[in-house]
Amino acid sequence: MADDLVKVAIQTLEASFVQDAGYFQDKSVGHALESLCHCLREISGKPDSYSTEEKQKLVIQLKPLQINLFHQLLVRFLPAIPTSAMNSLFDAILCQIQIEMDIDERASDSYFELSLSCLTTNSVIDYLLEVRPSNPVDERFLQLLIGISYQAMLNKKRKSSAITVTRKKTPIFFQLNSETDHLLRVFLTYFDRHFRDNPMSHQQLVIFHWVQQLIDFIVFVPFFVSTGYPEMAIQWLSIEPNQPMISIQSWRECLDLVHNIARQESGIEALNKLEAIPIIKKWKERYFDKFISQNDESYEDLLVLYYMTYALLIEPALLKREDTIDIQIALDQLLDRAIQAFQSVSLQFSYYNVSEFLAPLAKFSVNDKCLLHMLARENMFEFFMEKFLEFNRLLLSSADSESSDLNTLICSQFYTIFWSISFQLDYHPTMKNNTEFVRFIEQIAEIDSSSEEIAIIKRSAKGIRFNLDLDQSLIVNTQSERKDQADGIRVMVSYAHRDSSFCRKLVSNLQGQVQGDVWVDYIKLEPPYEDDWEEIAEAITHCDVVVMIVTANYCDSKSCRREVVHADKRKKRMIPVYQGLEYEPPDWFEIRAGSATWVRFNDTRTDEEVMAMLVKMINSQEKIKKTSNTETVSQKLYFPSNNTVPPKSSEVLPTPLLVAVSQPTVSESLIIVSPALSTPRKPIEQWTGAEVQQWLRLPISVLQLSCGRALLSYARLISDEGTQRDEYERILRDRGLTREQWANLLSSFSTLRTLHTIQASPKTSPEQWLSCEVKYWFEKNNLPNYLLDTLAFVDGVELVVYAKMMTDSSERINVEYDRLRFRIRARYSGQDLLQLDEYARFVRALRSIVEQLEVPLEPCQATESCNI
């Protein structure tokens, strides 16, 4: 009862603060003061009748009253107080409180609660909403309250760098109730009113930073989602550029707000419902060129923040549509910031925890181009490995719950990155030879924990273990793979769970038409299916055909990629199933399954016709199984094409490391999906990756070339003795290739160069060049390796796009010179390597490419093919 009386009395008195001094003569005010005094005398006279909690609550209620009385006294005597004196007074109060919070940790909680109580009072709310005339005291008073609570939150972060990212333990210093909900909405109204101010005032920035500080605690993100912040931020990003120019500082605050919201699942869901991705992309298109033209130093920071936000929202499949140069700049900046954050005791750089840089890096690592760009950086793999091991040790030894939360999050991000790296064969030897790395992988893969974060790490560890062939339970003897299959063909269906609707329709049509058994996880296993990798791997191992529903979802899924790798390693027949004419799979899938015969729904044929083709292809495997005749591959292999005769005996092109292999004889009417072991009877330029590997007779872990043109380019690149020596000593020897095998391979490449007249430069259009041909172009034009490594063009398309953009205007060429120097310095420890003469040579070579594209091919060039 006393509590209610105190509350009513305080509300009545607070209402008087917004009136003039004469209002204190009102009877209601006098009655409120008498009630308050009566309640306080009763409590102080009977201290044992009230609990400590009740007394603390009363004190908290009275604190704002005292502060508001102080506020009103200043307003009353404002004409007599010099501005400098008033500013000094407020600064002294704030400094005194900050010192007190530094001395006593408990004071941070008390002062935060006090300032929050004052911020939710009617007088402050009315000032923010501008419903009454304001004065300088109001402004300084608000800044004082904001400064106190801001410093209190900062002290909490300093005490524990993990508190902002922990999800297990919700901080109790801020709770969403009717008053704080109203305050957040009032702040949002205030921001919207002043967002277009250029520049933002000091007070506007102070309030914006207070909100950013609060939302930096990831557990508070749902509070901001429920109070309309995602909708308002997206509305700001949609502002047309023809309106009054908005400052880059305002955009920074807006994008930072969106980034903080996107760090939590409810925020991602809210933003994606608002179609945030196309909106922020459109915003970038509208404004970034203006930032560049203004030569604003904040441009790089804003670009990084854009991609940090973008990475949290986007599906990996959409990355390929992004500007490669911008992504590479962002990756370089993210890596720089992550390294600097790791060097900090607090694991922070600027406003961000290191995990906030690792999150987009882990997301980008799913894309092979982004991953390879990161790993191309000097000592980057070694740095990743060092931190991976360091935080695994901390994860398994940490007793502090908050530190453990941060260590778990960082480990989860590193496991995601290393799972992506484990798909790159070049890094297998280094990872497998690191005994501590392998021990952690084995330990985490078998850990028993109900934690959601640990489950994510465990899944990644299993993926790494499988890719590195560390899981002995999945390595089955090829002679024991074949069980009794008299009951017919065994089909395994591999798909992404986001495509489950299409998968169920496909399986329903296959059942009853396939001459055998159809294995799919939702029929054979209990959910969640991703936890049953051993059963899935066994199904692939013992099946005859793997039907893969290949979509963007499928190729972006590491679990699906793992299934493709397992099927490829087990030499399984694969049948990719596509939907529509547009989708083309990424390079990694082409390498693994590029030679497989596929079907495509929703093209020019009806679904019934495509399904009949698919069933026929699957059932043809049954006939292949029953064929027992074998033949031995001839050791005199040649490469006939449609318009040439077999070469003379002196022109026989030897197959390196050739061995006699038995292969079943199959009727030509059947569809053969698995590549035949005889030499492909077509021009080398048309060979698939599987056909190249067939000719090389080497494991892909030793040497992997994606197609025939890559084979020809590789043969050209290793034509001199120095390159041959470096290639073997630095790369191939570590992969297990003997000197005798290397000598045989060099002999075969020598014959290849003799029989195939290799020109000084590729005759194909630059847009069709592979990465090795791009590298050759750099060498031919005497361009430095540091420039090649910094730009990291994946293929000729990227080089051509860059060349066209660069040579479009002289202004662009000048701007690019400064930008390249900055990137090279950042990449090579501050060394200023790029010289003007080298840059001029580079620009001249780019112009030659553009001019080459404008000249049509001669008829003989247009029809030329590789005929041996």
MARDRENZA-13838 format. One record per residue (C-alpha): residue in three letters; z, y, x. Coordinates in steps of 0.1 Angstrom, whole numbers, padded with zeros to 4 digits, always signed. Layout:
ALAZYX/...
***
This chain:
MET+0000+0000+0000/ALA+0009+0024+0028/ASP-0023+0016+0045/ASP-0043+0027+0014/LEU-0023+0059+0011/VAL-0029+0068+0047/LYS-0067+0061+0044/VAL-0070+0083+0013/ALA-0050+0111+0029/ILE-0071+0110+0060/GLN-0104+0111+0040/THR-0091+0141+0021/LEU-0082+0159+0053/GLU-0115+0151+0069/ALA-0133+0166+0039/SER-0115+0198+0046/PHE-0128+0201+0081/VAL-0163+0209+0068/GLN-0150+0238+0048/ASP-0137+0272+0058/ALA-0101+0279+0068/GLY-0092+0290+0033/TYR-0097+0255+0020/PHE-0064+0245+0036/GLN-0047+0264+0009/ASP-0060+0240-0017/LYS-0033+0219-0034/SER-0051+0186-0028/VAL-0050+0193+0010/GLY-0013+0200+0008/HIS-0007+0168-0012/ALA-0027+0148+0013/LEU-0006+0161+0042/GLU+0027+0153+0023/SER+0015+0118+0016/LEU+0005+0112+0052/CYS+0039+0124+0065/HIS+0058+0103+0039/CYS+0039+0072+0050/LEU+0044+0078+0087/ARG+0082+0085+0082/GLU+0085+0052+0063/ILE+0067+0032+0090/SER+0087+0048+0119/GLY+0120+0044+0100/LYS+0114+0007+0094/PRO+0096-0005+0125/ASP+0104-0042+0118/SER+0087-0041+0084/TYR+0053-0037+0099/SER+0034-0060+0123/THR+0020-0048+0157/GLU-0015-0053+0143/GLU-0007-0030+0113/LYS+0007-0003+0136/GLN-0023-0006+0159/LYS-0046-0002+0129/LEU-0027+0029+0118/VAL-0029+0045+0152/ILE-0067+0039+0153/GLN-0070+0055+0119/LEU-0051+0086+0130/LYS-0069+0091+0163/PRO-0101+0105+0147/LEU-0079+0128+0127/GLN-0064+0143+0158/ILE-0098+0146+0175/ASN-0113+0163+0144/LEU-0084+0187+0143/PHE-0092+0196+0180/HIS-0129+0199+0170/GLN-0120+0224+0142/LEU-0098+0245+0164/LEU-0127+0249+0189/VAL-0150+0258+0160/ARG-0125+0284+0147/PHE-0121+0300+0181/LEU-0157+0296+0193/PRO-0165+0333+0194/ALA-0137+0338+0219/ILE-0147+0309+0242/PRO-0174+0314+0269/THR-0201+0288+0269/SER-0194+0278+0305/ALA-0157+0274+0298/MET-0164+0252+0268/ASN-0188+0230+0288/SER-0163+0226+0316/LEU-0136+0217+0290/PHE-0157+0189+0275/ASP-0168+0176+0310/ALA-0132+0175+0322/ILE-0121+0155+0291/LEU-0149+0130+0296/CYS-0142+0126+0333/GLN-0105+0121+0326/ILE-0113+0094+0301/GLN-0138+0077+0324/ILE-0112+0076+0352/GLU-0086+0061+0328/MET-0111+0034+0317/ASP-0118+0026+0354/ILE-0081+0022+0361/ASP-0073+0001+0330/GLU-0099-0024+0316/ARG-0081-0024+0282/ALA-0087+0013+0279/SER-0125+0007+0275/ASP-0119-0013+0243/SER-0095+0014+0229/TYR-0117+0043+0237/PHE-0148+0026+0224/GLU-0131+0019+0191/LEU-0118+0054+0190/SER-0152+0070+0197/LEU-0169+0047+0172/SER-0144+0057+0145/CYS-0152+0093+0151/LEU-0189+0087+0151/THR-0187+0072+0116/THR-0168+0102+0102/ASN-0185+0124+0076/SER-0185+0154+0098/VAL-0206+0137+0125/ILE-0229+0119+0100/ASP-0235+0153+0083/TYR-0244+0169+0116/LEU-0268+0141+0125/LEU-0285+0143+0091/GLU-0286+0182+0094/VAL-0271+0187+0059/ARG-0250+0216+0071/PRO-0254+0244+0097/SER-0244+0233+0132/ASN-0230+0251+0162/PRO-0227+0244+0200/VAL-0193+0227+0195/ASP-0209+0201+0172/GLU-0235+0193+0198/ARG-0210+0190+0227/PHE-0185+0171+0206/LEU-0211+0145+0197/GLN-0221+0142+0233/LEU-0185+0136+0242/LEU-0181+0108+0217/ILE-0214+0092+0228/GLY-0205+0096+0265/ILE-0171+0079+0260/SER-0185+0048+0241/TYR-0215+0046+0265/GLN-0192+0045+0295/ALA-0170+0019+0278/MET-0201-0004+0273/LEU-0212+0002+0309/ASN-0178-0009+0322/LYS-0181-0041+0302/LYS-0215-0048+0319/ARG-0200-0040+0353/LYS-0172-0065+0347/SER-0197-0092+0338/SER-0235-0090+0344/ALA-0239-0120+0321/ILE-0223-0105+0290/THR-0256-0089+0278/VAL-0275-0122+0278/THR-0249-0147+0267/ARG-0255-0162+0233/LYS-0224-0185+0230/LYS-0197-0158+0228/THR-0202-0128+0207/PRO-0185-0096+0220/ILE-0161-0083+0193/PHE-0160-0046+0203/PHE-0188-0039+0179/GLN-0190-0054+0144/LEU-0216-0047+0117/ASN-0198-0034+0086/SER-0206-0008+0060/GLU-0197+0021+0083/THR-0215+0009+0115/ASP-0245-0001+0094/HIS-0246+0034+0080/LEU-0243+0049+0115/LEU-0272+0028+0129/ARG-0294+0039+0100/VAL-0284+0075+0104/PHE-0293+0073+0141/LEU-0327+0059+0132/THR-0333+0088+0108/TYR-0323+0112+0135/PHE-0347+0095+0160/ASP-0376+0096+0136/ARG-0371+0133+0130/HIS-0372+0141+0167/PHE-0394+0114+0181/ARG-0424+0137+0183/ASP-0405+0164+0201/ASN-0421+0170+0235/PRO-0401+0168+0256/MET-0371+0151+0240/SER-0339+0172+0243/HIS-0309+0161+0264/GLN-0289+0152+0233/GLN-0318+0132+0218/LEU-0320+0112+0250/VAL-0283+0107+0252/ILE-0282+0092+0217/PHE-0313+0071+0224/HIS-0296+0057+0255/TRP-0265+0049+0235/VAL-0285+0027+0212/GLN-0304+0011+0241/GLN-0271+0003+0257/LEU-0258-0014+0226/ILE-0289-0034+0218/ASP-0290-0045+0254/PHE-0263-0070+0243/ILE-0286-0097+0230/VAL-0261-0109+0203/PHE-0263-0074+0187/VAL-0301-0075+0182/PRO-0298-0089+0146/PHE-0278-0058+0136/PHE-0307-0036+0146/VAL-0332-0059+0129/SER-0312-0057+0096/THR-0311-0019+0098/GLY-0348-0013+0101/TYR-0354-0006+0138/PRO-0384-0030+0142/GLU-0402-0013+0113/MET-0396+0022+0127/ALA-0406+0013+0162/ILE-0439-0002+0150/GLN-0444+0029+0129/TRP-0441+0051+0160/LEU-0465+0029+0180/SER-0490+0034+0153/ILE-0491+0072+0156/GLU-0527+0084+0161/PRO-0533+0103+0194/ASN-0548+0133+0176/GLN-0513+0143+0165/PRO-0491+0164+0188/MET-0488+0149+0222/ILE-0458+0126+0225/SER-0440+0126+0259/ILE-0442+0095+0282/GLN-0403+0095+0280/SER-0405+0091+0242/TRP-0429+0062+0246/ARG-0407+0047+0272/GLU-0377+0047+0249/CYS-0398+0033+0220/LEU-0412+0005+0241/ASP-0378-0003+0256/LEU-0365-0006+0221/VAL-0392-0030+0211/HIS-0386-0050+0242/ASN-0349-0053+0235/ILE-0356-0064+0200/ALA-0381-0091+0212/ARG-0354-0107+0234/GLN-0339-0125+0205/GLU-0354-0149+0180/SER-0347-0128+0149/GLY-0363-0098+0166/ILE-0394-0118+0176/GLU-0398-0130+0140/ALA-0394-0095+0126/LEU-0419-0080+0150/ASN-0445-0107+0145/LYS-0442-0103+0107/LEU-0451-0067+0113/GLU-0481-0078+0134/ALA-0467-0061+0165/ILE-0491-0077+0190/PRO-0523-0060+0178/ILE-0504-0028+0172/ILE-0490-0025+0208/LYS-0524-0035+0222/LYS-0540-0007+0202/TRP-0513+0017+0214/LYS-0521+0007+0250/GLU-0558+0013+0244/ARG-0551+0047+0229/TYR-0526+0061+0254/PHE-0528+0044+0288/ASP-0559+0062+0301/LYS-0542+0095+0293/PHE-0511+0084+0314/ILE-0534+0075+0343/SER-0553+0108+0341/GLN-0520+0127+0341/ASN-0512+0108+0374/ASP-0477+0102+0360/GLU-0456+0082+0383/SER-0440+0065+0353/TYR-0473+0048+0345/GLU-0465+0017+0366/ASP-0431+0013+0350/LEU-0445+0017+0315/LEU-0472-0009+0322/VAL-0446-0034+0334/LEU-0425-0027+0303/TYR-0455-0032+0281/TYR-0463-0066+0296/MET-0426-0076+0295/THR-0426-0069+0258/TYR-0461-0084+0253/ALA-0451-0117+0271/LEU-0421-0122+0248/LEU-0443-0119+0217/ILE-0476-0134+0226/GLU-0490-0169+0226/PRO-0503-0180+0260/ALA-0538-0186+0246/LEU-0542-0149+0240/LEU-0536-0140+0277/LYS-0571-0148+0287/ARG-0583-0119+0265/GLU-0562-0094+0284/ASP-0574-0072+0312/THR-0570-0092+0344/ILE-0564-0062+0366/ASP-0536-0049+0344/ILE-0520-0083+0342/GLN-0521-0086+0380/ILE-0505-0052+0384/ALA-0478-0062+0360/LEU-0472-0095+0377/ASP-0469-0078+0411/GLN-0444-0053+0397/LEU-0424-0079+0379/LEU-0422-0100+0411/ASP-0411-0069+0431/ARG-0384-0061+0405/ALA-0372-0097+0403/ILE-0368-0098+0441/GLN-0349-0066+0442/ALA-0327-0077+0413/PHE-0319-0110+0431/GLN-0309-0089+0462/SER-0284-0070+0440/VAL-0248-0082+0436/SER-0250-0075+0399/LEU-0284-0092+0396/GLN-0299-0061+0382/PHE-0327-0037+0390/SER-0327-0004+0372/TYR-0316-0011+0336/TYR-0326-0047+0336/ASN-0310-0080+0344/VAL-0330-0104+0366/SER-0335-0128+0337/GLU-0354-0101+0319/PHE-0380-0101+0347/LEU-0380-0139+0349/ALA-0386-0143+0312/PRO-0422-0128+0312/LEU-0429-0145+0346/ALA-0420-0178+0330/LYS-0442-0171+0300/PHE-0471-0160+0321/SER-0468-0190+0344/VAL-0481-0212+0316/ASN-0515-0195+0322/ASP-0530-0210+0354/LYS-0547-0177+0365/CYS-0514-0159+0363/LEU-0495-0186+0380/LEU-0520-0189+0409/HIS-0519-0151+0413/MET-0481-0152+0416/LEU-0482-0181+0441/ALA-0509-0164+0462/ARG-0484-0138+0472/GLU-0470-0143+0506/ASN-0439-0166+0507/MET-0436-0165+0469/PHE-0434-0202+0464/GLU-0407-0204+0491/PHE-0387-0176+0474/PHE-0390-0194+0440/MET-0377-0226+0456/GLU-0348-0209+0474/LYS-0336-0193+0441/PHE-0342-0225+0422/LEU-0319-0244+0445/GLU-0293-0216+0446/PHE-0289-0213+0409/ASN-0290-0251+0403/ARG-0260-0253+0426/LEU-0242-0225+0407/LEU-0251-0241+0374/LEU-0235-0274+0383/SER-0204-0258+0398/SER-0197-0227+0377/ALA-0165-0228+0357/ASP-0167-0193+0342/SER-0184-0194+0308/GLU-0202-0161+0310/SER-0215-0167+0345/SER-0225-0202+0335/ASP-0245-0187+0306/LEU-0265-0165+0330/ASN-0269-0193+0355/THR-0282-0216+0327/LEU-0306-0189+0315/ILE-0320-0183+0350/CYS-0322-0220+0357/SER-0341-0225+0325/GLN-0367-0199+0335/PHE-0371-0214+0369/TYR-0375-0249+0355/THR-0403-0235+0332/ILE-0420-0219+0362/PHE-0417-0251+0384/TRP-0430-0272+0355/SER-0461-0251+0355/ILE-0463-0253+0393/SER-0460-0291+0391/PHE-0494-0292+0374/GLN-0509-0277+0406/LEU-0517-0306+0430/ASP-0516-0284+0461/TYR-0478-0280+0458/HIS-0469-0317+0452/PRO-0462-0326+0488/THR-0439-0297+0494/MET-0419-0303+0462/LYS-0417-0341+0467/ASN-0406-0337+0503/ASN-0377-0313+0494/THR-0349-0338+0489/GLU-0325-0313+0473/PHE-0352-0302+0448/VAL-0359-0339+0438/ARG-0322-0346+0435/PHE-0317-0317+0411/ILE-0347-0328+0391/GLU-0334-0363+0388/GLN-0299-0352+0380/ILE-0309-0327+0353/ALA-0334-0351+0337/GLU-0306-0375+0330/ILE-0279-0351+0321/ASP-0261-0356+0288/SER-0254-0323+0270/SER-0256-0309+0234/SER-0264-0274+0247/GLU-0298-0261+0234/GLU-0304-0243+0268/ILE-0296-0275+0287/ALA-0320-0294+0264/ILE-0348-0270+0274/ILE-0340-0274+0311/LYS-0339-0312+0307/ARG-0373-0313+0290/SER-0388-0293+0319/ALA-0371-0315+0345/LYS-0386-0346+0329/GLY-0420-0329+0329/ILE-0417-0320+0366/ARG-0405-0356+0374/PHE-0435-0371+0356/ASN-0461-0347+0372/LEU-0447-0355+0407/ASP-0447-0393+0399/LEU-0410-0395+0404/ASP-0403-0414+0372/GLN-0407-0450+0383/SER-0402-0462+0347/LEU-0436-0447+0338/ILE-0455-0462+0368/VAL-0468-0495+0353/ASN-0488-0521+0373/THR-0524-0519+0361/GLN-0525-0557+0358/SER-0496-0557+0334/GLU-0508-0528+0313/ARG-0530-0550+0292/LYS-0510-0568+0267/ASP-0525-0593+0243/GLN-0549-0572+0223/ALA-0566-0598+0202/ASP-0555-0579+0172/GLY-0580-0551+0180/ILE-0583-0518+0196/ARG-0553-0495+0201/VAL-0557-0458+0195/MET-0531-0432+0205/VAL-0534-0397+0188/SER-0523-0368+0210/TYR-0518-0334+0193/ALA-0497-0302+0192/HIS-0471-0301+0164/ARG-0485-0268+0153/ASP-0517-0287+0143/SER-0498-0314+0125/SER-0516-0307+0092/PHE-0550-0314+0106/CYS-0536-0343+0126/ARG-0522-0360+0094/LYS-0556-0356+0077/LEU-0574-0371+0107/VAL-0550-0401+0110/SER-0552-0407+0073/ASN-0590-0410+0076/LEU-0588-0432+0107/GLN-0565-0457+0092/GLY-0584-0485+0076/GLN-0616-0476+0095/VAL-0604-0483+0131/GLN-0606-0520+0141/GLY-0570-0520+0153/ASP-0538-0499+0154/VAL-0534-0461+0153/TRP-0503-0448+0172/VAL-0490-0414+0163/ASP-0455-0401+0169/TYR-0447-0392+0133/ILE-0454-0428+0122/LYS-0439-0446+0152/LEU-0410-0424+0162/GLU-0380-0406+0147/PRO-0379-0368+0151/PRO-0375-0348+0173/TYR-0405-0364+0189/GLU-0405-0344+0221/ASP-0373-0362+0231/ASP-0392-0395+0231/TRP-0414-0389+0261/GLU-0409-0424+0275/GLU-0422-0440+0242/ILE-0451-0416+0242/ALA-0460-0424+0278/GLU-0458-0461+0271/ALA-0481-0457+0241/ILE-0507-0440+0263/THR-0503-0466+0290/HIS-0510-0495+0266/CYS-0536-0479+0244/ASP-0574-0483+0248/VAL-0584-0448+0236/VAL-0566-0415+0234/VAL-0579-0392+0207/MET-0569-0356+0216/ILE-0569-0329+0189/VAL-0578-0301+0213/THR-0569-0266+0202/ALA-0554-0235+0218/ASN-0520-0248+0206/TYR-0527-0281+0224/CYS-0538-0266+0257/ASP-0509-0241+0257/SER-0484-0269+0253/LYS-0469-0284+0285/SER-0460-0315+0266/CYS-0496-0320+0255/ARG-0508-0312+0290/ARG-0484-0339+0304/GLU-0500-0364+0280/VAL-0535-0355+0292/VAL-0524-0359+0328/HIS-0508-0393+0321/ALA-0539-0405+0303/ASP-0561-0394+0332/LYS-0539-0410+0358/ARG-0540-0443+0338/LYS-0578-0440+0336/LYS-0577-0440+0298/ARG-0608-0433+0277/MET-0603-0399+0261/ILE-0621-0385+0230/PRO-0614-0348+0226/VAL-0616-0336+0189/TYR-0624-0299+0185/GLN-0625-0277+0154/GLY-0651-0249+0149/LEU-0678-0237+0173/GLU-0657-0210+0191/TYR-0630-0227+0209/GLU-0636-0238+0245/PRO-0607-0255+0265/PRO-0594-0240+0297/ASP-0603-0252+0332/TRP-0574-0276+0336/PHE-0585-0296+0306/GLU-0621-0297+0318/ILE-0609-0311+0351/ARG-0589-0339+0334/ALA-0612-0347+0305/GLY-0644-0328+0311/SER-0666-0358+0313/ALA-0654-0374+0280/THR-0676-0375+0250/TRP-0662-0353+0222/VAL-0666-0346+0186/ARG-0664-0312+0168/PHE-0655-0306+0132/ASN-0667-0275+0113/ASP-0699-0272+0132/THR-0734-0278+0118/ARG-0725-0313+0105/THR-0703-0323+0076/ASP-0668-0336+0081/GLU-0678-0370+0069/GLU-0706-0372+0095/VAL-0683-0362+0123/MET-0656-0387+0112/ALA-0682-0415+0111/MET-0692-0406+0147/LEU-0655-0406+0158/VAL-0649-0440+0142/LYS-0680-0454+0158/MET-0669-0441+0193/ILE-0635-0456+0189/ASN-0647-0489+0177/SER-0672-0492+0205/GLN-0643-0497+0228/GLU-0637-0530+0212/LYS-0671-0542+0223/ILE-0665-0529+0258/LYS-0632-0549+0260/LYS-0650-0581+0251/THR-0678-0577+0277/SER-0670-0598+0307/ASN-0701-0595+0328/THR-0697-0574+0360/GLU-0720-0560+0386/THR-0713-0546+0421/VAL-0723-0511+0429/SER-0750-0508+0455/GLN-0741-0491+0487/LYS-0775-0474+0488/LEU-0769-0446+0464/TYR-0793-0417+0456/PHE-0796-0388+0433/PRO-0828-0389+0412/SER-0834-0362+0387/ASN-0857-0360+0357/ASN-0886-0347+0378/THR-0882-0364+0412/VAL-0887-0398+0427/PRO-0859-0416+0445/PRO-0855-0404+0481/LYS-0868-0422+0511/SER-0844-0444+0530/SER-0838-0417+0556/GLU-0827-0394+0528/VAL-0800-0416+0513/LEU-0769-0396+0507/PRO-0739-0417+0516/THR-0709-0418+0494/PRO-0678-0411+0515/LEU-0652-0439+0517/LEU-0674-0461+0496/VAL-0660-0494+0484/ALA-0675-0522+0463/VAL-0662-0519+0428/SER-0668-0541+0398/GLN-0679-0524+0366/PRO-0686-0540+0332/THR-0722-0541+0320/VAL-0725-0524+0286/SER-0753-0521+0262/GLU-0771-0487+0265/SER-0767-0483+0228/LEU-0729-0479+0232/ILE-0712-0447+0241/ILE-0697-0449+0275/VAL-0669-0424+0279/SER-0652-0435+0312/PRO-0674-0423+0341/ALA-0696-0450+0357/LEU-0689-0457+0393/SER-0725-0455+0403/THR-0739-0421+0416/PRO-0748-0398+0387/ARG-0786-0398+0382/LYS-0790-0360+0377/PRO-0791-0328+0398/ILE-0758-0322+0417/GLU-0755-0288+0401/GLN-0750-0305+0367/TRP-0723-0329+0379/THR-0690-0328+0361/GLY-0657-0328+0379/ALA-0652-0365+0372/GLU-0687-0373+0387/VAL-0678-0353+0418/GLN-0646-0372+0423/GLN-0665-0404+0418/TRP-0688-0394+0447/LEU-0659-0383+0469/ARG-0639-0415+0464/LEU-0607-0396+0471/PRO-0576-0391+0450/ILE-0575-0357+0433/SER-0542-0351+0450/VAL-0562-0350+0483/LEU-0593-0331+0472/GLN-0602-0319+0438/LEU-0635-0301+0430/SER-0643-0290+0394/CYS-0680-0296+0393/GLY-0712-0301+0413/ARG-0716-0264+0422/ALA-0681-0264+0435/LEU-0691-0294+0457/LEU-0721-0275+0471/SER-0700-0244+0477/TYR-0673-0264+0495/ALA-0699-0280+0517/ARG-0712-0246+0527/LEU-0677-0231+0533/ILE-0668-0259+0558/SER-0700-0258+0577/ASP-0685-0245+0610/GLU-0662-0263+0633/GLY-0634-0237+0631/THR-0632-0239+0593/GLN-0634-0277+0594/ARG-0604-0279+0619/ASP-0583-0254+0598/GLU-0591-0273+0565/TYR-0579-0306+0580/GLU-0549-0294+0600/ARG-0535-0269+0575/ILE-0543-0287+0542/LEU-0559-0321+0541/ARG-0538-0339+0567/ASP-0506-0331+0548/ARG-0522-0346+0517/GLY-0526-0380+0535/LEU-0562-0379+0546/THR-0567-0397+0579/ARG-0590-0383+0607/GLU-0614-0412+0602/GLN-0617-0404+0565/TRP-0622-0367+0573/ALA-0649-0376+0598/ASN-0667-0397+0572/LEU-0664-0369+0547/LEU-0678-0344+0571/SER-0708-0367+0578/SER-0715-0369+0541/PHE-0713-0331+0537/SER-0736-0327+0566/THR-0762-0349+0549/LEU-0756-0330+0517/ARG-0764-0297+0534/THR-0795-0311+0551/LEU-0810-0326+0519/HIS-0799-0297+0497/THR-0813-0265+0512/ILE-0783-0243+0510/GLN-0792-0206+0509/ALA-0772-0179+0526/SER-0759-0168+0492/PRO-0757-0184+0458/LYS-0789-0182+0438/THR-0771-0183+0405/SER-0761-0151+0388/PRO-0728-0136+0401/GLU-0714-0141+0366/GLN-0717-0179+0371/TRP-0700-0180+0405/LEU-0669-0201+0411/SER-0639-0189+0430/CYS-0652-0204+0462/GLU-0685-0185+0458/VAL-0666-0153+0452/LYS-0647-0160+0485/TYR-0681-0166+0502/TRP-0693-0132+0489/PHE-0663-0115+0505/GLU-0670-0132+0538/LYS-0707-0124+0537/ASN-0699-0087+0531/ASN-0673-0087+0560/LEU-0645-0078+0536/PRO-0609-0084+0546/ASN-0589-0114+0533/TYR-0560-0091+0522/LEU-0584-0075+0498/LEU-0595-0109+0485/ASP-0559-0121+0481/THR-0548-0089+0463/LEU-0576-0088+0438/ALA-0575-0126+0434/PHE-0607-0130+0413/VAL-0607-0164+0396/ASP-0644-0165+0391/GLY-0676-0145+0391/VAL-0671-0131+0356/GLU-0640-0113+0367/LEU-0657-0099+0398/VAL-0687-0087+0377/VAL-0665-0070+0351/TYR-0645-0053+0379/ALA-0678-0042+0397/LYS-0691-0026+0365/MET-0659-0008+0358/MET-0656+0004+0394/THR-0691+0017+0398/ASP-0693+0034+0364/SER-0680+0067+0377/SER-0670+0084+0410/GLU-0637+0094+0395/ARG-0629+0057+0388/ILE-0637+0049+0425/ASN-0614+0075+0438/VAL-0585+0065+0415/GLU-0590+0028+0424/TYR-0587+0036+0461/ASP-0552+0050+0456/ARG-0543+0021+0432/LEU-0555-0006+0456/ARG-0536+0010+0485/PHE-0504+0010+0464/ARG-0509-0027+0455/ILE-0517-0038+0490/ARG-0486-0019+0504/ALA-0465-0036+0478/ARG-0479-0070+0486/TYR-0478-0067+0524/SER-0443-0052+0530/GLY-0454-0016+0531/GLN-0483-0020+0555/ASP-0511+0005+0548/LEU-0540-0019+0555/LEU-0568-0005+0534/GLN-0590+0018+0554/LEU-0617+0042+0540/ASP-0646+0025+0559/GLU-0635-0009+0545/TYR-0632+0005+0510/ALA-0667+0021+0513/ARG-0681-0012+0523/PHE-0664-0029+0494/VAL-0678-0003+0469/ARG-0713-0007+0484/ALA-0711-0045+0479/LEU-0699-0040+0443/ARG-0729-0017+0436/SER-0752-0044+0450/ILE-0738-0069+0425/VAL-0744-0045+0396/GLU-0780-0038+0409/GLN-0786-0076+0413/LEU-0776-0081+0376/GLU-0801-0055+0365/VAL-0831-0073+0383/PRO-0844-0103+0363/LEU-0848-0136+0382/GLU-0882-0146+0394/PRO-0897-0175+0375/CYS-0892-0199+0404/GLN-0855-0188+0407/ALA-0849-0191+0370/THR-0860-0227+0369/GLU-0847-0239+0403/SER-0823-0268+0403/CYS-0807-0291+0428/ASN-0831-0319+0434/ILE-0825-0345+0461/
***
